[in-house]
Amino acid sequence: MTPYIAYSIPHRLDVFRVPDSYIKAEDPLNYAEVIEIANRAGQQDDLVRYQRVARKTLCELKIDTEHADILDVGEKCFNDELYQAAKLPFTSISNWARLATTLIYLGENQCHD
């Protein structure tokens, strides 16, 4: 749930609730506004806490996006029967199930008796 920037009196920003709301929601999406509001209100402690949450969440979003992009590349190669090319993306994201299938198509599977 994305927090809202609270107004206590019409058109008057309740600056003391903004960083805390975003910290509780672990929402980094409006980070520029939250940082500006916290700086203006002198809420340095809340600002530091918010920045930690924002960095962590933004890094996780970036990692998830990159993982999905790599998976898409591997799937495209696999579907186009470019199995050798599909090995690298599946290996890099540790998608062992998809890598095993790819190796079978390449005849590189290892069977032990």
C-alpha positions as CSV (number, residue, x, y, z in Angstrom):
1,M,0.0,0.0,0.0
2,T,1.4,3.3,-1.0
3,P,1.2,6.0,1.7
4,Y,-0.2,9.4,1.0
5,I,1.3,12.7,1.9
6,A,-1.0,13.7,4.8
7,Y,-2.7,17.1,5.1
8,S,-3.7,18.2,8.6
9,I,-5.2,21.5,7.6
10,P,-6.4,22.1,4.0
11,H,-3.3,22.9,1.8
12,R,-1.0,22.6,4.8
13,L,1.4,19.6,4.7
14,D,1.8,17.5,7.9
15,V,5.5,17.1,7.4
16,F,6.0,15.1,10.6
17,R,4.0,12.1,9.3
18,V,5.4,11.9,5.8
19,P,8.8,10.1,6.3
20,D,7.4,7.8,8.9
21,S,4.5,6.8,6.6
22,Y,6.8,5.9,3.8
23,I,9.2,4.0,6.2
24,K,6.3,1.9,7.5
25,A,5.1,1.2,4.0
26,E,8.7,0.5,2.8
27,D,7.8,2.6,-0.3
28,P,10.7,4.3,-2.1
29,L,8.8,5.5,-5.1
30,N,8.4,9.2,-4.1
31,Y,11.9,9.4,-2.6
32,A,12.7,12.8,-3.9
33,E,9.7,14.4,-2.4
34,V,10.1,12.6,0.9
35,I,13.7,13.6,1.2
36,E,12.9,17.2,0.4
37,I,10.1,17.3,3.0
38,A,12.2,15.6,5.7
39,N,15.0,18.1,5.1
40,R,12.7,21.1,5.3
41,A,11.2,19.8,8.5
42,G,14.6,19.0,10.0
43,Q,13.8,15.3,10.4
44,Q,17.3,14.0,9.9
45,D,16.7,10.8,12.0
46,D,13.6,9.9,10.0
47,L,15.4,10.8,6.8
48,V,18.3,8.4,7.5
49,R,15.8,5.6,8.3
50,Y,13.8,6.3,5.2
51,Q,17.0,6.3,3.0
52,R,18.0,2.9,4.3
53,V,14.5,1.5,3.5
54,A,14.5,3.2,0.0
55,R,18.0,1.9,-0.9
56,K,17.2,-1.6,0.2
57,T,13.9,-1.7,-1.7
58,L,15.2,0.0,-4.8
59,C,18.1,-2.5,-5.0
60,E,15.7,-5.4,-4.6
61,L,13.5,-4.0,-7.4
62,K,16.5,-3.6,-9.7
63,I,17.8,-7.1,-9.0
64,D,14.3,-8.6,-9.6
65,T,14.0,-6.7,-12.9
66,E,17.5,-7.8,-14.0
67,H,16.7,-11.4,-13.1
68,A,13.5,-11.3,-15.1
69,D,15.3,-9.8,-18.1
70,I,17.9,-12.5,-18.0
71,L,15.3,-15.2,-17.7
72,D,13.4,-13.7,-20.7
73,V,16.6,-13.8,-22.8
74,G,17.2,-17.5,-21.8
75,E,13.6,-18.4,-22.6
76,K,13.8,-16.7,-26.0
77,C,17.0,-18.5,-26.9
78,F,15.5,-21.8,-25.7
79,N,12.3,-21.3,-27.7
80,D,14.3,-20.4,-30.8
81,E,16.2,-23.7,-30.3
82,L,19.4,-21.7,-29.6
83,Y,20.3,-24.1,-26.7
84,Q,24.0,-23.2,-26.5
85,A,23.0,-19.5,-26.2
86,A,20.4,-20.4,-23.6
87,K,23.0,-22.0,-21.3
88,L,24.6,-18.8,-20.2
89,P,21.5,-16.9,-19.0
90,F,20.1,-20.0,-17.2
91,T,23.5,-20.6,-15.5
92,S,23.9,-16.9,-14.5
93,I,20.6,-16.8,-12.6
94,S,20.9,-20.3,-11.2
95,N,17.8,-21.6,-13.0
96,W,19.0,-25.2,-12.6
97,A,15.8,-26.8,-13.9
98,R,15.8,-24.9,-17.1
99,L,19.5,-25.4,-17.5
100,A,19.1,-29.2,-17.1
101,T,16.5,-29.2,-19.9
102,T,18.8,-27.2,-22.1
103,L,21.7,-29.5,-21.4
104,I,19.5,-32.5,-22.4
105,Y,18.8,-30.8,-25.7
106,L,22.5,-30.2,-26.2
107,G,23.3,-33.8,-25.4
108,E,25.5,-32.6,-22.5
109,N,23.5,-34.2,-19.7
110,Q,25.5,-36.5,-17.4
111,C,23.9,-39.8,-16.4
112,H,25.7,-41.8,-13.8
113,D,25.1,-45.6,-13.5
